[in-house]
Amino acid sequence: MDKAWMGRFDSFFFLMLLLHRIPILFLIKSLVPNLKSKLDILFTGWFGPIGVAAFYYARFSMRQTGIEGLWPVVSLVISMSVVLHGITATYFTKLYGKHSSKKAGR
């Protein structure tokens, strides 16, 4: 893989993590009663799963298109997601708990 492609992949990965669930949650907020605040939406959007479905769709896409390069990209995105969410889980959970308890104490 050339370095230019990896730079584009890094950008794609971070944009996908940020934009793949959070905007949708803002759009459907009225349909999900547990999403009461922006903080709830951001927390849920950040930690929502990418998971097994991505592997299924990657495999399905490979069979339909014949593009073998999809598998390593999807595997890398999911692996990076697991690592990044694992690293941020404790800090963001504590931050969410702190802000939620302040809001409840008003």
Backbone as JSON Lines, residues from 0, in Angstrom:
{"i":0,"aa":"M","n":[0.83,-1.19,0.0],"ca":[0.0,0.0,0.0],"c":[0.87,1.24,0.0]}
{"i":1,"aa":"D","n":[0.51,2.2,-0.85],"ca":[1.3,3.42,-0.87],"c":[0.85,4.37,0.25]}
{"i":2,"aa":"K","n":[1.72,5.33,0.59],"ca":[1.45,6.23,1.71],"c":[0.27,7.16,1.44]}
{"i":3,"aa":"A","n":[0.08,7.56,0.22],"ca":[-1.05,8.45,-0.11],"c":[-2.36,7.74,0.18]}
{"i":4,"aa":"W","n":[-2.45,6.46,-0.18],"ca":[-3.66,5.7,0.08],"c":[-3.91,5.56,1.57]}
{"i":5,"aa":"M","n":[-2.87,5.31,2.35],"ca":[-3.03,5.17,3.8],"c":[-3.48,6.49,4.43]}
{"i":6,"aa":"G","n":[-2.99,7.61,3.92],"ca":[-3.44,8.91,4.42],"c":[-4.92,9.12,4.17]}
{"i":7,"aa":"R","n":[-5.37,8.74,3.0],"ca":[-6.8,8.82,2.69],"c":[-7.61,7.87,3.56]}
{"i":8,"aa":"F","n":[-7.05,6.7,3.83],"ca":[-7.74,5.74,4.68],"c":[-7.89,6.28,6.1]}
{"i":9,"aa":"D","n":[-6.84,6.89,6.64],"ca":[-6.92,7.47,7.99],"c":[-8.04,8.49,8.06]}
{"i":10,"aa":"S","n":[-8.12,9.35,7.06],"ca":[-9.18,10.37,7.02],"c":[-10.55,9.71,6.92]}
{"i":11,"aa":"F","n":[-10.66,8.73,6.07],"ca":[-11.92,8.0,5.91],"c":[-12.34,7.35,7.22]}
{"i":12,"aa":"F","n":[-11.4,6.71,7.9],"ca":[-11.7,6.02,9.14],"c":[-12.26,6.98,10.19]}
{"i":13,"aa":"F","n":[-11.59,8.1,10.41],"ca":[-12.04,9.04,11.43],"c":[-13.36,9.69,11.06]}
{"i":14,"aa":"L","n":[-13.54,10.03,9.8],"ca":[-14.83,10.58,9.38],"c":[-15.95,9.55,9.54]}
{"i":15,"aa":"M","n":[-15.66,8.3,9.22],"ca":[-16.66,7.27,9.36],"c":[-17.06,7.09,10.83]}
{"i":16,"aa":"L","n":[-16.09,7.08,11.72],"ca":[-16.41,6.93,13.14],"c":[-17.24,8.1,13.66]}
{"i":17,"aa":"L","n":[-16.91,9.3,13.2],"ca":[-17.63,10.48,13.68],"c":[-19.0,10.65,13.04]}
{"i":18,"aa":"L","n":[-19.11,10.33,11.77],"ca":[-20.33,10.64,11.04],"c":[-21.26,9.47,10.8]}
{"i":19,"aa":"H","n":[-20.85,8.31,11.18],"ca":[-21.64,7.15,10.77],"c":[-22.86,6.91,11.65]}
{"i":20,"aa":"R","n":[-22.84,7.31,12.92],"ca":[-24.02,7.13,13.77],"c":[-24.56,8.42,14.35]}
{"i":21,"aa":"I","n":[-23.7,9.33,14.73],"ca":[-24.12,10.53,15.47],"c":[-25.14,11.38,14.7]}
{"i":22,"aa":"P","n":[-24.92,11.72,13.43],"ca":[-25.94,12.52,12.72],"c":[-27.28,11.8,12.6]}
{"i":23,"aa":"I","n":[-27.24,10.5,12.41],"ca":[-28.48,9.73,12.31],"c":[-29.24,9.79,13.63]}
{"i":24,"aa":"L","n":[-28.53,9.67,14.74],"ca":[-29.19,9.75,16.04],"c":[-29.82,11.12,16.28]}
{"i":25,"aa":"F","n":[-29.15,12.17,15.82],"ca":[-29.76,13.5,15.94],"c":[-31.05,13.57,15.12]}
{"i":26,"aa":"L","n":[-31.06,12.93,13.97],"ca":[-32.25,12.95,13.12],"c":[-33.42,12.15,13.7]}
{"i":27,"aa":"I","n":[-33.12,11.04,14.36],"ca":[-34.2,10.18,14.88],"c":[-34.42,10.35,16.38]}
{"i":28,"aa":"K","n":[-33.86,11.39,16.96],"ca":[-33.96,11.63,18.4],"c":[-35.4,11.54,18.92]}
{"i":29,"aa":"S","n":[-36.34,12.09,18.19],"ca":[-37.73,12.08,18.65],"c":[-38.34,10.67,18.67]}
{"i":30,"aa":"L","n":[-37.74,9.75,17.95],"ca":[-38.25,8.38,17.9],"c":[-37.66,7.48,18.98]}
{"i":31,"aa":"V","n":[-36.59,7.95,19.65],"ca":[-35.91,7.16,20.68],"c":[-36.03,7.9,22.01]}
{"i":32,"aa":"P","n":[-36.97,7.49,22.86],"ca":[-37.24,8.24,24.09],"c":[-36.06,8.32,25.07]}
{"i":33,"aa":"N","n":[-35.14,7.39,25.02],"ca":[-34.01,7.42,25.95],"c":[-32.96,8.45,25.58]}
{"i":34,"aa":"L","n":[-33.0,8.99,24.38],"ca":[-32.06,10.02,23.97],"c":[-32.64,11.38,24.35]}
{"i":35,"aa":"K","n":[-32.35,11.8,25.59],"ca":[-32.97,13.01,26.13],"c":[-32.12,14.26,25.95]}
{"i":36,"aa":"S","n":[-30.84,14.11,25.71],"ca":[-29.97,15.28,25.59],"c":[-28.94,15.06,24.49]}
{"i":37,"aa":"K","n":[-28.23,16.13,24.16],"ca":[-27.15,16.02,23.17],"c":[-26.06,15.08,23.68]}
{"i":38,"aa":"L","n":[-25.83,15.13,25.0],"ca":[-24.82,14.25,25.59],"c":[-25.2,12.78,25.41]}
{"i":39,"aa":"D","n":[-26.48,12.46,25.59],"ca":[-26.94,11.08,25.37],"c":[-26.69,10.65,23.92]}
{"i":40,"aa":"I","n":[-26.97,11.54,22.99],"ca":[-26.79,11.24,21.57],"c":[-25.31,11.04,21.25]}
{"i":41,"aa":"L","n":[-24.46,11.93,21.74],"ca":[-23.02,11.82,21.47],"c":[-22.45,10.54,22.07]}
{"i":42,"aa":"F","n":[-22.83,10.23,23.3],"ca":[-22.32,9.02,23.95],"c":[-22.78,7.77,23.22]}
{"i":43,"aa":"T","n":[-24.07,7.71,22.92],"ca":[-24.62,6.54,22.22],"c":[-24.04,6.43,20.82]}
{"i":44,"aa":"G","n":[-23.89,7.54,20.14],"ca":[-23.33,7.53,18.79],"c":[-21.88,7.08,18.75]}
{"i":45,"aa":"W","n":[-21.11,7.49,19.75],"ca":[-19.7,7.12,19.78],"c":[-19.52,5.63,20.07]}
{"i":46,"aa":"F","n":[-20.29,5.08,21.01],"ca":[-20.07,3.7,21.42],"c":[-20.99,2.69,20.75]}
{"i":47,"aa":"G","n":[-21.82,3.13,19.81],"ca":[-22.66,2.18,19.09],"c":[-21.81,1.2,18.3]}
{"i":48,"aa":"P","n":[-22.29,-0.01,18.07],"ca":[-21.46,-1.05,17.46],"c":[-21.28,-0.9,15.95]}
{"i":49,"aa":"I","n":[-20.11,-1.28,15.47],"ca":[-19.89,-1.48,14.04],"c":[-20.11,-2.98,13.79]}
{"i":50,"aa":"G","n":[-19.36,-3.8,14.46],"ca":[-19.58,-5.2,14.64],"c":[-19.65,-6.16,13.47]}
{"i":51,"aa":"V","n":[-20.33,-7.25,13.74],"ca":[-20.38,-8.41,12.87],"c":[-21.03,-8.1,11.53]}
{"i":52,"aa":"A","n":[-22.0,-7.21,11.52],"ca":[-22.68,-6.89,10.27],"c":[-21.7,-6.35,9.23]}
{"i":53,"aa":"A","n":[-20.71,-5.6,9.66],"ca":[-19.72,-5.06,8.72],"c":[-18.95,-6.19,8.03]}
{"i":54,"aa":"F","n":[-18.61,-7.24,8.78],"ca":[-17.93,-8.39,8.17],"c":[-18.85,-9.08,7.16]}
{"i":55,"aa":"Y","n":[-20.11,-9.23,7.53],"ca":[-21.07,-9.85,6.61],"c":[-21.18,-9.04,5.32]}
{"i":56,"aa":"Y","n":[-21.38,-7.72,5.44],"ca":[-21.54,-6.9,4.25],"c":[-20.26,-6.84,3.42]}
{"i":57,"aa":"A","n":[-19.11,-6.88,4.07],"ca":[-17.85,-6.9,3.33],"c":[-17.74,-8.19,2.51]}
{"i":58,"aa":"R","n":[-18.07,-9.29,3.13],"ca":[-18.0,-10.58,2.42],"c":[-19.01,-10.62,1.28]}
{"i":59,"aa":"F","n":[-20.21,-10.14,1.54],"ca":[-21.25,-10.09,0.51],"c":[-20.79,-9.2,-0.66]}
{"i":60,"aa":"S","n":[-20.24,-8.03,-0.34],"ca":[-19.76,-7.11,-1.38],"c":[-18.63,-7.72,-2.19]}
{"i":61,"aa":"M","n":[-17.74,-8.46,-1.5],"ca":[-16.64,-9.11,-2.22],"c":[-17.19,-10.12,-3.22]}
{"i":62,"aa":"R","n":[-18.18,-10.87,-2.82],"ca":[-18.75,-11.88,-3.72],"c":[-19.46,-11.22,-4.9]}
{"i":63,"aa":"Q","n":[-20.15,-10.12,-4.65],"ca":[-20.9,-9.45,-5.71],"c":[-20.01,-8.7,-6.69]}
{"i":64,"aa":"T","n":[-18.94,-8.07,-6.16],"ca":[-18.1,-7.22,-7.01],"c":[-16.79,-7.87,-7.44]}
{"i":65,"aa":"G","n":[-16.34,-8.87,-6.68],"ca":[-15.06,-9.49,-6.98],"c":[-13.87,-8.67,-6.5]}
{"i":66,"aa":"I","n":[-14.13,-7.62,-5.74],"ca":[-13.04,-6.77,-5.23],"c":[-12.53,-7.36,-3.92]}
{"i":67,"aa":"E","n":[-11.37,-7.99,-3.98],"ca":[-10.8,-8.65,-2.81],"c":[-10.26,-7.64,-1.78]}
{"i":68,"aa":"G","n":[-9.98,-6.43,-2.19],"ca":[-9.42,-5.41,-1.29],"c":[-10.38,-4.93,-0.22]}
{"i":69,"aa":"L","n":[-11.64,-5.28,-0.32],"ca":[-12.61,-4.84,0.69],"c":[-12.35,-5.49,2.05]}
{"i":70,"aa":"W","n":[-11.99,-6.75,2.05],"ca":[-11.83,-7.48,3.3],"c":[-10.77,-6.86,4.21]}
{"i":71,"aa":"P","n":[-9.57,-6.57,3.72],"ca":[-8.57,-5.96,4.61],"c":[-8.99,-4.57,5.11]}
{"i":72,"aa":"V","n":[-9.67,-3.8,4.28],"ca":[-10.1,-2.46,4.69],"c":[-11.14,-2.55,5.8]}
{"i":73,"aa":"V","n":[-12.14,-3.4,5.62],"ca":[-13.18,-3.56,6.64],"c":[-12.58,-4.13,7.92]}
{"i":74,"aa":"S","n":[-11.71,-5.1,7.8],"ca":[-11.07,-5.68,8.98],"c":[-10.26,-4.63,9.74]}
{"i":75,"aa":"L","n":[-9.56,-3.79,9.01],"ca":[-8.77,-2.73,9.64],"c":[-9.65,-1.7,10.31]}
{"i":76,"aa":"V","n":[-10.74,-1.31,9.67],"ca":[-11.66,-0.33,10.27],"c":[-12.25,-0.89,11.57]}
{"i":77,"aa":"I","n":[-12.67,-2.13,11.56],"ca":[-13.26,-2.72,12.76],"c":[-12.2,-2.86,13.85]}
{"i":78,"aa":"S","n":[-11.02,-3.28,13.49],"ca":[-9.94,-3.42,14.48],"c":[-9.59,-2.07,15.1]}
{"i":79,"aa":"M","n":[-9.46,-1.04,14.26],"ca":[-9.16,0.29,14.77],"c":[-10.29,0.81,15.65]}
{"i":80,"aa":"S","n":[-11.51,0.5,15.28],"ca":[-12.67,0.91,16.07],"c":[-12.63,0.27,17.46]}
{"i":81,"aa":"V","n":[-12.34,-1.01,17.51],"ca":[-12.27,-1.71,18.8],"c":[-11.19,-1.1,19.68]}
{"i":82,"aa":"V","n":[-10.03,-0.84,19.12],"ca":[-8.93,-0.26,19.89],"c":[-9.29,1.16,20.35]}
{"i":83,"aa":"L","n":[-9.76,2.0,19.45],"ca":[-10.08,3.38,19.79],"c":[-11.2,3.47,20.82]}
{"i":84,"aa":"H","n":[-12.24,2.68,20.65],"ca":[-13.33,2.7,21.62],"c":[-12.9,2.12,22.96]}
{"i":85,"aa":"G","n":[-12.03,1.13,22.92],"ca":[-11.49,0.59,24.17],"c":[-10.66,1.6,24.93]}
{"i":86,"aa":"I","n":[-9.86,2.36,24.2],"ca":[-9.02,3.38,24.83],"c":[-9.86,4.49,25.44]}
{"i":87,"aa":"T","n":[-10.93,4.88,24.79],"ca":[-11.74,6.01,25.25],"c":[-12.87,5.62,26.19]}
{"i":88,"aa":"A","n":[-13.13,4.33,26.35],"ca":[-14.31,3.89,27.11],"c":[-14.32,4.4,28.55]}
{"i":89,"aa":"T","n":[-13.25,4.23,29.29],"ca":[-13.24,4.63,30.69],"c":[-13.4,6.13,30.84]}
{"i":90,"aa":"Y","n":[-12.62,6.89,30.09],"ca":[-12.67,8.35,30.2],"c":[-14.05,8.88,29.82]}
{"i":91,"aa":"F","n":[-14.59,8.46,28.68],"ca":[-15.88,8.97,28.23],"c":[-17.02,8.52,29.15]}
{"i":92,"aa":"T","n":[-16.94,7.31,29.69],"ca":[-17.97,6.84,30.61],"c":[-17.97,7.67,31.89]}
{"i":93,"aa":"K","n":[-16.79,7.95,32.42],"ca":[-16.7,8.79,33.62],"c":[-17.2,10.21,33.33]}
{"i":94,"aa":"L","n":[-16.82,10.74,32.2],"ca":[-17.26,12.09,31.81],"c":[-18.78,12.12,31.64]}
{"i":95,"aa":"Y","n":[-19.33,11.13,31.01],"ca":[-20.78,11.04,30.82],"c":[-21.49,10.95,32.18]}
{"i":96,"aa":"G","n":[-20.97,10.1,33.08],"ca":[-21.55,9.95,34.41],"c":[-21.51,11.24,35.2]}
{"i":97,"aa":"K","n":[-20.39,11.97,35.09],"ca":[-20.25,13.24,35.8],"c":[-21.27,14.26,35.3]}
{"i":98,"aa":"H","n":[-21.4,14.39,34.0],"ca":[-22.33,15.37,33.43],"c":[-23.79,14.94,33.64]}
{"i":99,"aa":"S","n":[-24.05,13.64,33.6],"ca":[-25.41,13.16,33.83],"c":[-25.83,13.4,35.27]}
{"i":100,"aa":"S","n":[-24.92,13.19,36.22],"ca":[-25.28,13.39,37.63],"c":[-25.45,14.88,37.94]}
{"i":101,"aa":"K","n":[-24.68,15.76,37.3],"ca":[-24.87,17.21,37.47],"c":[-26.24,17.62,36.96]}
{"i":102,"aa":"K","n":[-26.61,17.08,35.82],"ca":[-27.89,17.42,35.22],"c":[-29.05,16.92,36.07]}
{"i":103,"aa":"A","n":[-28.91,15.71,36.64],"ca":[-29.96,15.14,37.47],"c":[-30.07,15.88,38.81]}
{"i":104,"aa":"G","n":[-28.98,16.47,39.27],"ca":[-28.97,17.18,40.55],"c":[-29.56,18.57,40.5]}
{"i":105,"aa":"R","n":[-29.88,19.08,39.33],"ca":[-30.41,20.44,39.21],"c":[-31.75,20.59,39.86]}
